Amino acid sequence: MKGCPCGGHTVPASERKTGMVLQHERCGACGRCGGWCLSLRGELVAVGEEARRQYRGPGTLSDSTGLLEEVSAVDNAITEARRLLANLRAMRAGTAEAEEVLATLQGAPDHEALVGCLAALEEIREGLHGPLAAYVCIRLTNLQGMVNAIIDCPPPAA
């Protein structure tokens, strides 16, 4: 992952446990991760999504299909969208777009709907002003990263 599709710069990151090292790149702008490589005692054993799955292993909350992980990602995005909506209501700004994003995430969003969420979030960002705008921009960035992660790792076909 050389640079991020959002245009942000990526930095190397890694996680370690029991002789395993999972290396990846994380975007500083949107939080998206990619370029997964799993090493066991210095030897490369897997790359890409397979590296992530092997690192998480059977002792984690995700099942072999990744469905639980995906549900969790959507649930986290819904929670963040609710928080964003509450912040915007307090500011009296962008609530219609935020309600649209929340409704989309609460349904069964497909790729096009998620891209629409990103567009709505960008509209909200453009309309922000005032003393709380910086705080809400942080929440917007977090939610955009979550939606991008869901787009990058769609749920398995049923």
C-alpha positions as a Python dict, from the first residue, in 0.01 Angstrom:
ca = {
    (1, 'M'): (0, 0, 0),
    (2, 'K'): (209, 291, -127),
    (3, 'G'): (7, 593, -27),
    (4, 'C'): (-362, 568, 50),
    (5, 'P'): (-655, 596, -195),
    (6, 'C'): (-775, 891, 17),
    (7, 'G'): (-451, 1073, -71),
    (8, 'G'): (-306, 1047, 280),
    (9, 'H'): (40, 924, 367),
    (10, 'T'): (91, 581, 517),
    (11, 'V'): (326, 483, 797),
    (12, 'P'): (455, 137, 886),
    (13, 'A'): (291, -32, 1185),
    (14, 'S'): (314, -373, 1344),
    (15, 'E'): (152, -596, 1604),
    (16, 'R'): (330, -875, 1793),
    (17, 'K'): (224, -1185, 1984),
    (18, 'T'): (371, -1529, 2055),
    (19, 'G'): (656, -1515, 1806),
    (20, 'M'): (434, -1368, 1532),
    (21, 'V'): (471, -1023, 1380),
    (22, 'L'): (192, -872, 1170),
    (23, 'Q'): (328, -577, 970),
    (24, 'H'): (111, -334, 776),
    (25, 'E'): (78, 27, 669),
    (26, 'R'): (-172, 267, 827),
    (27, 'C'): (-298, 589, 668),
    (28, 'G'): (-254, 888, 895),
    (29, 'A'): (-550, 1067, 736),
    (30, 'C'): (-829, 808, 730),
    (31, 'G'): (-694, 520, 940),
    (32, 'R'): (-720, 267, 658),
    (33, 'C'): (-471, -23, 680),
    (34, 'G'): (-323, -243, 410),
    (35, 'G'): (-14, -429, 294),
    (36, 'W'): (-46, -703, 557),
    (37, 'C'): (254, -939, 606),
    (38, 'L'): (271, -1209, 874),
    (39, 'S'): (606, -1345, 994),
    (40, 'L'): (660, -1632, 1233),
    (41, 'R'): (1002, -1628, 1401),
    (42, 'G'): (1141, -1414, 1119),
    (43, 'E'): (999, -1620, 830),
    (44, 'L'): (724, -1479, 606),
    (45, 'V'): (421, -1709, 628),
    (46, 'A'): (130, -1510, 476),
    (47, 'V'): (39, -1183, 306),
    (48, 'G'): (-280, -982, 253),
    (49, 'E'): (-607, -1072, 423),
    (50, 'E'): (-480, -1425, 486),
    (51, 'A'): (-207, -1276, 707),
    (52, 'R'): (-468, -1090, 912),
    (53, 'R'): (-682, -1402, 951),
    (54, 'Q'): (-391, -1619, 1058),
    (55, 'Y'): (-268, -1359, 1306),
    (56, 'R'): (-610, -1329, 1470),
    (57, 'G'): (-637, -1709, 1491),
    (58, 'P'): (-915, -1922, 1643),
    (59, 'G'): (-893, -1757, 1986),
    (60, 'T'): (-1044, -1428, 1867),
    (61, 'L'): (-1395, -1302, 1814),
    (62, 'S'): (-1381, -1327, 1436),
    (63, 'D'): (-1488, -1653, 1277),
    (64, 'S'): (-1324, -1812, 974),
    (65, 'T'): (-1560, -1633, 733),
    (66, 'G'): (-1481, -1289, 876),
    (67, 'L'): (-1854, -1225, 921),
    (68, 'L'): (-1832, -1145, 1291),
    (69, 'E'): (-1548, -903, 1224),
    (70, 'E'): (-1754, -731, 953),
    (71, 'V'): (-2062, -705, 1177),
    (72, 'S'): (-1844, -553, 1445),
    (73, 'A'): (-1702, -299, 1197),
    (74, 'V'): (-2052, -196, 1089),
    (75, 'D'): (-2168, -177, 1453),
    (76, 'N'): (-1871, 45, 1537),
    (77, 'A'): (-1950, 270, 1239),
    (78, 'I'): (-2315, 296, 1348),
    (79, 'T'): (-2207, 397, 1699),
    (80, 'E'): (-1971, 660, 1558),
    (81, 'A'): (-2245, 788, 1323),
    (82, 'R'): (-2481, 828, 1621),
    (83, 'R'): (-2216, 1026, 1806),
    (84, 'L'): (-2155, 1244, 1502),
    (85, 'L'): (-2527, 1311, 1469),
    (86, 'A'): (-2547, 1413, 1837),
    (87, 'N'): (-2253, 1651, 1792),
    (88, 'L'): (-2406, 1804, 1480),
    (89, 'R'): (-2743, 1848, 1651),
    (90, 'A'): (-2568, 2039, 1929),
    (91, 'M'): (-2404, 2259, 1664),
    (92, 'R'): (-2724, 2281, 1457),
    (93, 'A'): (-2534, 2181, 1142),
    (94, 'G'): (-2547, 1901, 884),
    (95, 'T'): (-2803, 1685, 1061),
    (96, 'A'): (-2988, 1578, 745),
    (97, 'E'): (-2673, 1431, 591),
    (98, 'A'): (-2573, 1265, 919),
    (99, 'E'): (-2920, 1109, 955),
    (100, 'E'): (-2885, 977, 599),
    (101, 'V'): (-2545, 821, 680),
    (102, 'L'): (-2682, 661, 997),
    (103, 'A'): (-2986, 520, 816),
    (104, 'T'): (-2765, 378, 541),
    (105, 'L'): (-2531, 209, 789),
    (106, 'Q'): (-2824, 64, 985),
    (107, 'G'): (-2957, -102, 668),
    (108, 'A'): (-2758, -354, 467),
    (109, 'P'): (-2533, -112, 276),
    (110, 'D'): (-2380, -219, -53),
    (111, 'H'): (-2069, -66, -210),
    (112, 'E'): (-2259, 220, -377),
    (113, 'A'): (-2441, 309, -55),
    (114, 'L'): (-2112, 319, 136),
    (115, 'V'): (-1955, 544, -128),
    (116, 'G'): (-2263, 766, -90),
    (117, 'C'): (-2195, 777, 285),
    (118, 'L'): (-1845, 900, 217),
    (119, 'A'): (-1981, 1174, -11),
    (120, 'A'): (-2234, 1280, 255),
    (121, 'L'): (-1960, 1291, 519),
    (122, 'E'): (-1753, 1513, 293),
    (123, 'E'): (-2053, 1747, 250),
    (124, 'I'): (-2083, 1768, 628),
    (125, 'R'): (-1713, 1851, 660),
    (126, 'E'): (-1742, 2132, 403),
    (127, 'G'): (-2032, 2289, 593),
    (128, 'L'): (-1864, 2293, 935),
    (129, 'H'): (-1765, 2618, 1101),
    (130, 'G'): (-1747, 2753, 1451),
    (131, 'P'): (-1559, 2662, 1766),
    (132, 'L'): (-1659, 2292, 1772),
    (133, 'A'): (-1578, 2227, 1405),
    (134, 'A'): (-1231, 2085, 1477),
    (135, 'Y'): (-1373, 1839, 1729),
    (136, 'V'): (-1641, 1722, 1487),
    (137, 'C'): (-1382, 1693, 1208),
    (138, 'I'): (-1198, 1436, 1420),
    (139, 'R'): (-1519, 1234, 1454),
    (140, 'L'): (-1581, 1271, 1079),
    (141, 'T'): (-1231, 1143, 1002),
    (142, 'N'): (-1282, 842, 1230),
    (143, 'L'): (-1615, 758, 1067),
    (144, 'Q'): (-1471, 800, 716),
    (145, 'G'): (-1194, 556, 810),
    (146, 'M'): (-1449, 305, 938),
    (147, 'V'): (-1658, 330, 620),
    (148, 'N'): (-1345, 294, 405),
    (149, 'A'): (-1249, -17, 601),
    (150, 'I'): (-1594, -169, 538),
    (151, 'I'): (-1562, -87, 167),
    (152, 'D'): (-1214, -245, 155),
    (153, 'C'): (-1326, -564, 334),
    (154, 'P'): (-1684, -634, 218),
    (155, 'P'): (-1881, -905, 396),
    (156, 'P'): (-1861, -1254, 242),
    (157, 'A'): (-2143, -1354, 8),
    (158, 'A'): (-2416, -1549, 183),
}
